[in-house]
């Protein structure tokens, strides 16, 4: 954001000046701000100090009436939190247009609110030209968020912004879903991949037995065109970012669509990988394992463990270790979780397994029960600071009963170091935020799934 404000050449000149003046010596943040300010003749220190000397970052609200653009700033906070009075000094870049006419405007905002006159009355306006703004934004004027005018970077910024606004209760879950959906047809695979990640995040919070059928129909409708466009296997000459997109697509196709071609390919690829074959495309290994092991029988746990123990390549061992946390059937997951107490699994390995066993709510509940049942043995195996990972692995909970059980269980454990108390407070905050979001937005999400 600062580089965009000052200009690339000026920014680099300021950094070079800073390095030259302080080489072989000591420096502090203000020295860099002063060097940048000296070459740019701008009050760089005021901008950067407003971010480094106070917590948080701003939420900007834009309102357009005719040619008049009004802006307000306040601290961006979670839903239900009253923001303290804070101000930032920050450069803002807006782009707007009407027909073939497009204009840009740079604004240095250093007050709670301001208004300015644009060159003409726009049909659309984007509040983060270039996608570099270190702020969240809201655009209250209807009909101005024209996605066709955005670059890939700006589309990613748009998605990140929608994600943040939804968590803060500033837009509904249905609006967030509607914001992500158009990007699934985007030409750039990185944009599509991020839109899919948004859908997956919404599913982890809002999908349960009651609305799962609606969610599956919704996903199948959206993902069928993506299979046609990108295919199930790598293609010669495809965009490098498709390599990152395809695994996400395959997992979602299997998880929410039950696509038989994907399931068959994942099963075949997993068997080949466990056998040591190098014929499986490396970009697909993780996705194949996640898909195949979700419905694998309990006997497969021993196969994956044996392959991990035989692995000589560190990357292969890490991949197989992660795979041990991906079993979806209850009996298989129980057996795989028991390996966390196996001598072959180090304390560092254990943190990986804690993370992968908590990916879905069903599996997280099983992990919670397992931790409660084996907590004594678990804490006897790991260094005390690692207890934070044990508690943190359960922070994806989304119901009050699970939260009550965790607060009661961990609160009763001996905690001379205070690690459990500190992490439990973080867990309480995260889970209460998830519960509040579900209670606030479940109806909006369900309504958005209906045709």
C-alpha positions in Angstrom: 0.0 0.0 0.0 2.8 2.4 0.9 4.7 1.5 -2.3 1.6 2.2 -4.4 1.2 5.6 -2.6 4.8 6.8 -3.0 5.5 5.1 -6.4 7.8 2.1 -7.0 10.9 4.1 -7.9 10.5 6.5 -4.9 9.9 3.6 -2.5 13.0 1.8 -3.7 15.1 4.9 -3.5 14.0 5.4 0.1 14.8 1.8 1.0 18.3 2.2 -0.6 18.9 5.4 1.3 17.9 3.8 4.6 20.2 0.8 3.9 23.1 3.1 3.0 22.7 5.4 6.0 22.5 2.5 8.5 24.8 -0.1 7.0 27.0 -1.9 9.5 25.0 -0.2 12.3 21.8 -0.2 14.2 18.4 1.2 13.2 14.8 1.5 14.4 11.5 1.7 12.6 11.4 5.5 12.6 14.7 5.6 10.6 13.0 3.8 7.7 9.9 6.0 7.9 12.2 9.1 7.8 14.2 7.9 4.8 11.0 7.2 2.8 9.6 10.5 3.8 12.8 12.4 2.8 12.8 11.1 -0.7 9.0 11.3 -1.3 8.3 14.5 0.6 5.3 12.8 2.1 4.4 12.3 5.8 5.2 8.6 5.7 5.8 8.5 9.5 2.2 9.6 10.1 0.8 6.7 7.9 3.0 4.0 9.3 2.8 5.0 12.9 -0.9 4.8 12.8 -0.6 1.1 12.0 2.4 0.2 14.1 1.6 2.2 17.2 -2.0 1.0 17.7 -3.8 -2.3 17.4 -6.1 -3.3 14.6 -6.8 -1.9 11.2 -9.5 0.3 9.7 -12.9 -0.4 8.2 -13.8 2.2 5.5 -17.4 2.8 4.6 -17.9 4.4 1.2 -21.2 6.1 0.1 -21.8 7.5 -3.3 -24.4 10.1 -4.1 -24.1 11.5 -7.6 -20.6 12.7 -8.0 -20.0 13.0 -4.2 -18.1 10.2 -2.5 -18.2 10.1 1.3 -15.9 8.1 3.4 -15.9 7.1 7.1 -13.3 5.1 9.0 -13.5 3.2 12.3 -11.7 0.2 13.7 -12.6 -3.2 12.1 -13.9 -5.5 14.9 -15.7 -8.8 15.3 -19.4 -8.9 15.4 -20.9 -7.7 18.7 -17.8 -5.7 19.7 -18.0 -2.0 20.1 -14.9 -0.5 18.5 -12.8 2.0 20.5 -12.3 5.5 19.0 -9.3 5.2 16.7 -8.0 6.9 13.6 -5.6 6.0 10.9 -3.7 8.0 8.4 -3.8 6.0 5.2 -3.7 6.3 1.4 -6.8 5.0 -0.4 -7.1 4.3 -4.1 -10.5 4.1 -5.8 -11.3 3.4 -9.4 -14.6 4.3 -11.0 -16.2 4.4 -14.4 -19.1 5.1 -16.6 -19.4 3.5 -20.0 -15.9 3.7 -21.6 -14.8 6.4 -19.2 -12.6 5.2 -16.3 -10.9 7.4 -13.7 -8.7 6.8 -10.6 -8.5 8.9 -7.4 -5.9 8.7 -4.6 -7.0 10.0 -1.2 -5.0 10.5 2.0 -7.5 10.0 4.8 -6.5 11.4 8.2 -9.8 12.1 9.8 -12.9 10.2 10.9 -14.7 11.2 7.7 -14.4 13.2 4.5 -16.2 13.9 1.3 -14.9 14.6 -2.2 -16.2 15.3 -5.7 -15.4 12.9 -8.4 -14.8 13.9 -12.0 -18.2 12.4 -13.1 -21.1 10.4 -11.7 -20.0 6.8 -12.0 -21.9 3.6 -12.8 -19.5 1.6 -10.8 -16.8 2.1 -8.2 -14.1 -0.1 -6.7 -12.7 1.0 -3.3 -9.4 -0.8 -3.5 -7.8 0.0 -6.9 -4.9 -2.5 -7.4 -6.0 -4.7 -4.5 -3.3 -3.3 -2.2 -5.3 -1.5 0.6 -4.5 -2.6 4.2 -8.1 -2.1 5.2 -11.6 -3.6 5.0 -14.2 -1.7 3.1 -18.0 -1.5 2.7 -19.7 0.1 -0.3 -23.2 1.1 0.8 -24.3 2.4 -2.6 -26.2 -0.3 -4.5 -25.2 -1.7 -7.9 -21.7 -0.4 -8.1 -19.6 -3.6 -7.5 -19.1 -4.5 -11.1 -16.8 -7.6 -11.1 -16.1 -7.3 -14.8 -13.9 -4.3 -14.2 -11.6 -6.1 -11.6 -8.1 -7.5 -12.2 -7.3 -11.0 -10.7 -5.5 -9.4 -7.8 -8.5 -7.1 -7.1 -10.9 -10.1 -7.3 -8.8 -11.9 -4.7 -9.0 -8.7 -2.5 -12.7 -8.6 -3.0 -13.1 -12.2 -1.8 -10.8 -11.6 1.2 -12.9 -8.5 2.0 -16.2 -10.4 1.8 -14.8 -13.1 4.1 -13.8 -10.5 6.7 -17.1 -8.6 6.5 -19.1 -11.8 7.0 -17.2 -12.8 10.1 -17.8 -9.3 11.5 -21.5 -9.5 10.8 -21.4 -6.7 8.3 -22.8 -8.9 5.5 -24.8 -12.1 5.8 -23.6 -15.6 5.1 -26.0 -15.6 2.1 -24.4 -12.5 0.8 -20.9 -14.0 1.2 -22.0 -17.1 -0.7 -23.5 -14.9 -3.4 -20.2 -12.9 -3.5 -18.1 -16.0 -4.0 -20.3 -17.7 -6.6 -19.6 -15.5 -9.6 -15.8 -16.0 -9.2 -16.2 -19.7 -9.9 -16.5 -18.8 -13.6 -13.5 -16.5 -13.6 -10.8 -16.9 -16.2 -7.9 -17.0 -13.6 -7.5 -20.3 -11.7 -6.2 -18.5 -8.6 -9.5 -16.6 -8.3 -11.5 -19.8 -8.8 -9.4 -21.6 -6.2 -10.1 -18.9 -3.6 -13.8 -18.9 -4.4 -13.9 -22.7 -3.8 -12.0 -22.2 -0.5 -14.7 -19.7 0.5 -17.4 -22.3 -0.2 -15.6 -24.9 1.8 -15.2 -22.6 4.7 -18.9 -21.8 4.7 -19.7 -25.5 4.6 -17.5 -26.2 7.6 -19.5 -23.7 9.6 -23.0 -24.0 8.3 -23.6 -27.5 6.8 -25.1 -30.2 8.9 -27.4 -33.2 8.5 -30.4 -30.8 8.1 -29.2 -29.0 5.0 -26.6 -31.3 3.6 -28.7 -32.5 0.7 -29.3 -28.9 -0.4 -25.6 -28.1 -0.1 -24.7 -31.1 -2.2 -27.1 -30.1 -5.0 -25.7 -26.5 -4.8 -22.1 -27.7 -5.1 -22.8 -30.2 -7.9 -24.4 -27.4 -10.0 -21.5 -25.1 -9.5 -18.7 -27.7 -9.9 -19.8 -29.5 -13.0 -18.6 -26.7 -15.4 -15.2 -26.7 -13.5 -14.6 -30.4 -14.2 -15.2 -29.7 -17.9 -12.9 -26.7 -17.9 -10.0 -28.1 -15.9 -10.3 -31.8 -16.1 -9.4 -34.4 -13.5 -5.8 -34.8 -14.6 -3.0 -32.3 -15.5 -3.0 -31.1 -19.1 0.0 -29.9 -21.2 0.4 -26.2 -21.3 -2.2 -25.4 -18.6 -1.8 -22.4 -16.3 0.6 -23.1 -13.4 -2.1 -22.1 -10.9 -4.4 -24.9 -12.1 -2.0 -27.2 -10.3 -3.1 -25.6 -7.0 -6.8 -25.4 -8.0 -7.4 -29.0 -9.2 -6.7 -30.7 -5.8 -9.2 -28.4 -4.1 -11.8 -29.1 -6.8 -11.2 -32.9 -6.6 -11.6 -33.0 -2.8 -14.8 -30.9 -3.0 -16.2 -33.1 -5.8 -15.6 -36.2 -3.7 -16.8 -34.7 -0.4 -19.9 -33.0 -1.6 -20.6 -34.6 -5.0 -19.6 -38.2 -4.5 -18.2 -38.1 -8.1 -17.5 -41.7 -9.0 -14.7 -40.8 -11.5 -12.9 -38.8 -8.8 -13.4 -41.6 -6.2 -12.0 -44.2 -8.5 -9.0 -42.1 -9.5 -8.2 -41.3 -5.9 -8.4 -44.9 -4.9 -6.2 -46.0 -7.7 -3.7 -43.2 -7.1 -3.5 -43.9 -3.4 -2.8 -47.6 -3.9 0.0 -46.7 -6.3 1.5 -44.1 -4.0 1.5 -46.4 -1.0 3.2 -49.0 -3.1 6.0 -46.6 -3.8 5.1 -45.8 -7.5 6.3 -42.5 -8.9 3.6 -42.5 -11.6 1.1 -40.5 -9.5 1.3 -36.8 -10.3 2.8 -35.1 -7.3 0.3 -32.3 -7.4 -2.6 -34.8 -6.9 -1.1 -37.0 -4.1 -2.5 -35.1 -1.2 -5.9 -34.8 -2.7 -6.0 -38.5 -3.6 -5.0 -39.5 -0.1 -7.6 -37.2 1.5 -10.4 -38.6 -0.7 -9.5 -42.2 -0.5 -8.8 -42.4 3.2 -12.0 -40.7 4.2 -13.9 -43.9 3.4 -11.1 -46.4 3.9 -11.4 -49.5 6.1 -9.6 -49.8 9.4 -7.0 -52.1 7.8 -5.7 -49.2 5.7 -4.3 -47.5 8.8 -1.6 -50.2 9.1 -0.8 -49.9 5.4 -0.3 -46.1 5.7 1.7 -46.5 8.9 4.0 -49.1 7.4 4.6 -47.0 4.3 5.5 -44.0 6.6 8.0 -46.1 8.6 9.6 -47.3 5.4 9.8 -43.8 3.9 13.4 -42.4 3.5 12.4 -39.2 1.7 11.3 -36.6 4.3 8.6 -35.2 2.1 7.1 -38.7 1.6 7.2 -39.3 5.3 5.4 -36.0 6.0 2.8 -36.7 3.4 2.1 -40.1 4.9 2.1 -38.7 8.4 -0.5 -36.2 7.4 -2.5 -39.0 5.7 -2.8 -40.8 9.1 -5.0 -37.9 10.2 -7.4 -38.2 7.3 -9.4 -41.3 8.1 -13.1 -40.6 8.1 -14.7 -43.8 9.3 -15.1 -43.9 13.1 -13.2 -47.2 13.7 -10.4 -46.2 11.3 -10.0 -42.8 12.8 -9.9 -44.2 16.3 -7.1 -46.6 15.4 -5.2 -43.8 13.6 -5.6 -41.4 16.6 -4.1 -44.1 18.8 -0.9 -43.8 16.8 -0.4 -40.4 18.4 0.8 -42.4 21.5 3.0 -44.7 19.3 6.8 -44.4 19.7 7.1 -43.9 15.9 5.2 -40.6 16.2 7.3 -37.7 17.6 5.8 -34.8 19.6 6.2 -32.7 16.6 4.5 -35.3 14.4 1.7 -35.3 16.9 0.8 -31.7 16.3 0.4 -32.5 12.6 -2.1 -35.3 13.5 -4.0 -33.1 15.8 -4.5 -30.6 13.0 -5.6 -33.1 10.3 -8.0 -35.0 12.7 -10.0 -31.8 13.3 -10.8 -30.9 9.6 -14.5 -31.7 9.8 -16.9 -31.3 12.7 -17.7 -35.0 12.9 -14.0 -35.9 13.1 -13.3 -33.1 15.5 -15.9 -34.4 17.9 -14.1 -37.8 17.8 -10.8 -36.1 18.4 -12.2 -34.3 21.4 -13.4 -37.5 22.9 -10.1 -39.2 22.2 -8.1 -36.3 23.9 -10.3 -36.4 26.9 -9.8 -40.2 27.2 -6.0 -40.1 26.7 -5.0 -36.7 28.1 -2.7 -38.0 30.8 -0.7 -40.1 28.4 -0.7 -37.3 25.9 0.7 -34.7 28.2 3.3 -37.2 29.4 4.6 -37.5 25.9 4.9 -33.9 24.8 6.7 -30.8 26.1 4.4 -28.5 28.2 4.3 -25.7 25.6 2.8 -28.3 23.1 -0.3 -28.5 25.2 -1.4 -25.3 23.4 -1.6 -27.4 20.2 -3.8 -30.0 21.9 -6.3 -27.4 23.0 -6.1 -25.4 19.8 -6.8 -28.4 17.7 -10.4 -28.4 19.0 -11.1 -24.7 18.3 -13.2 -25.5 15.2 -16.1 -26.5 17.4 -19.4 -24.8 16.6 -21.8 -25.8 19.3 -22.3 -24.7 22.9 -22.2 -28.3 24.4 -18.8 -29.0 22.9 -17.5 -25.7 24.3 -18.9 -26.4 27.7 -17.3 -29.8 27.8 -13.9 -28.4 26.8 -14.0 -25.6 29.3 -14.9 -28.0 32.0 -12.3 -30.7 31.1 -9.3 -28.5 30.5 -10.2 -26.2 33.3 -9.9 -29.1 35.7 -6.4 -30.1 34.6 -3.3 -29.2 36.5 -1.8 -26.2 34.9 1.3 -24.9 36.8 2.7 -23.2 33.6 -0.6 -21.5 32.7 -0.4 -22.9 29.1 -3.9 -24.5 29.3 -5.5 -21.4 30.8 -4.1 -19.1 28.1 -5.0 -21.4 25.2 -8.4 -22.1 26.7 -9.2 -18.4 26.6 -8.3 -18.3 23.0 -10.4 -21.4 22.3 -13.4 -19.9 24.1 -13.1 -16.7 22.0 -12.8 -18.6 18.7 -15.6 -21.0 19.4 -18.0 -18.4 20.8 -17.4 -16.3 17.6 -18.3 -19.4 15.5 -21.4 -20.1 17.5 -22.5 -16.5 17.3 -22.0 -16.5 13.5 -24.0 -19.7 13.1 -26.8 -18.4 15.2 -26.8 -15.1 13.4 -26.5 -16.4 9.8 -27.7 -20.0 9.6 -31.1 -18.9 8.1 -29.4 -16.7 5.6 -27.1 -19.5 4.5 -29.9 -22.0 4.2 -32.0 -19.6 2.1 -29.2 -19.0 -0.3 -29.0 -22.7 -1.1 -32.6 -22.9 -2.3 -33.0 -22.7 -6.1 
